[in-house]
C-alpha cells in the first residue's frame, strides 16, 4: 500500500535513566486541525513528504484528491472509477493508483496532481491494491472467487504485465504491502474475510513464490481484515481487523504471532512510521479512534478521539485504511466521516508527543524604560524534567523581527517569570517558547504590552493672528527633545472646499529644533505641524489657525467738489445728483458685502441704512443712492466683509474705509 524509504525501526525497548520521564497514556486528545474533504468515500491515504502532499483515493466518486499539509485541496484527478490502493514511488515523483473500474494502474505526477500515464492490466482484472518492491509494481486484483496477484514491470521500453502470480489463494483482490526492510517480499491479506487469511511472497526473482501462509493466524478467530502494514525493519506485518480488538503482529518468516498493539473494538487502520512508531485506528463510536505506540510497546503513548468535524453531537468515525504518517513523522493524517457521510482530514502535529500548554501574562500597559515582569505556566499530562526552560523573545519597533532576551527556568509547579525593561514604546510583544523534547510537543504563548512613549513637545506659532490680504507670513514649528526622529511636517488647509489640505514643508528641524515655512495668506488657514514619533518618543500634532482679511476698495462718483472738513475728506453732491457708490472686493462664489450708511446727528454718527448685497462674479458691485436727501447733513458710507454673514467663512471680517459726503442745494 505505501512505500517507506527511511531507516529501519528503532529499538523496541527504550531504557530510561533515573531522571528520565515515564511515558503514560493521557486522556483522549483532539486533532490540531481539521478540514472537510470533497470525497464521498475513502480507499487509501498516502503522504508525499517531498512535495508535502496528502493523497486520498475516493472509490465511490472515482477520483484522487490531493491536499497540502494544512488540508487545503491543491488538485484532483477525476475519471478514476473504483480507485482504491495507492503507492508512492521511491523518489516521491509518481503516485500509482489501482483503478478497478478502468482495469488499469494509473500514474499521477505528485508535483502537479495530474494523470501522466495509464497502464492497462487486462479486461476483467479489476486491480484494487498496489505495492512496490523487487523492481516491480505488484497489484492485488480480481473479483469474487478470482482474487490474485499481478505485477507491472516499468523498467523496460514497454510496460510488461504478468498476471496469475499467486494461483488463486484469495477469494478476491488481496491487500498488499511491502517494506524496504524486506526487499523482494510482498505480504498479502484477504480483505473483509473471516477468519483472516495472510500470505507472504518472495518476488525477488521477478515472479511471486509463496514463502508463508496462514488461515486464521495466531488462532484468534479474528476476521474482516481492513488494513495491514509491514514494519520498516521487514520483520513483521501488523494487521487491522474487525476482530480481535487489537492490531495483531505476525512474523513474516512464518506468520506466527509476534505481539500486539492493544487498541479497542473494530480495528480498521494501521500505518507505521519509518522509525517503527505505529498508528493504529479503530472504528470506535464511543471511545478513542486513533492509538499511537512506540515501536514494540503494547500500550499506547497517546490516543485521540474524533469528535464531530461539522459541529454535530455524534462523533466521527475513522475511515478504513484512513491513517498515514508524514515520512519525517512530524505529522499524522487521519480521514474520518460522520453520519451524514461528510469526510474530513484530521491533522496531528508531533502526534506521539504529549501536548504542552504554555501561558504568558504581562501588564496591559507599562511605562517605557521601566522594569516589568512576564509570568506564566508550562503544563502537560507528562511531567517535565527539572531545569526545563522557556525562551523569551521581545518584538517591538526597534526589533521588528524579534530579539531573544534569554530563558526562564520552569519551577516544579510549571510556573516561570522573566523581568525585562522595554527600551521602545508602542506595542511590545513578548513571545515565550518551549522547544519541546522527546516526550513533549513544542508550545508558544504571547502577551502584548502597550508601552507608553515619552511625551513630545511640539509648538506652532501665530495661532489666532489675523493678517491683511496676501500678506507673506512666516510660520515656525518647534520640536522638543526626541530619541532619533527630528522630522516635522507642516500642512496648510485654506478655508473653503475648493482648496485641499496640502503639505507645504517637511524636513529635519534645525539645531534649535525649528522648521519654518513662509506663505502668502489669501484665506483663513489652518496650519498643522506633525511629528510622527519614533520608537521612544510619542507622535505629536499641533495646529495654528490664522485669519486673512479680504481686499476691499470703494469709490464715490458724481460729486462736484471735495473739501477737507472735520478732519476728513468730504465729497459734495447737489441734491439733484444721485451719488454712485462702487465696491470692489476679493471674489468668492455667492459672496455678499455689507453696505452701511450713517448720518451725523446730535454729536454722534447714527445708522441710517444697512444691507447685504450680492457681489458680481468679478467681486464688483455699483450702488446708486437715490431719493431726496437733506442738505447740509454729514453722511458716510462703507462696504465690509463679515465672516459667515457675507455668505461664506473663507476670510476674516474686513471693514472697508468710510467715504464721507454732504448734499447741497
PyMOL commands that set and color helices and strands:
alter all, ss='L'
color gray80, all
select helices_A, chain A and resi 100-102+180-182+217-219
alter helices_A, ss='H'
color red, helices_A
select strands_A, chain A and resi 33-36+45-48+53-58+63-68+73-77+83-88+94-99+104-109+114-120+129-133+136-141+148-153+160-162+175-177+185-189+197-202+209-215+223-230+236-243+246-251+257-262+267-272+278-282+290-293+302-304+317-325+331-337+343-349+356-358+365-367+371-380+389-396+399-409+415-421+426-434+443-452+458-460+466-467+471-479+487-494+502-508+514-521+525-531+540-548+552-557+561-565+568-574+579-585+592-601+604-614+620-625+634-641+654-655+659-664
alter strands_A, ss='S'
color yellow, strands_A
deselect
rebuild
show_as cartoon
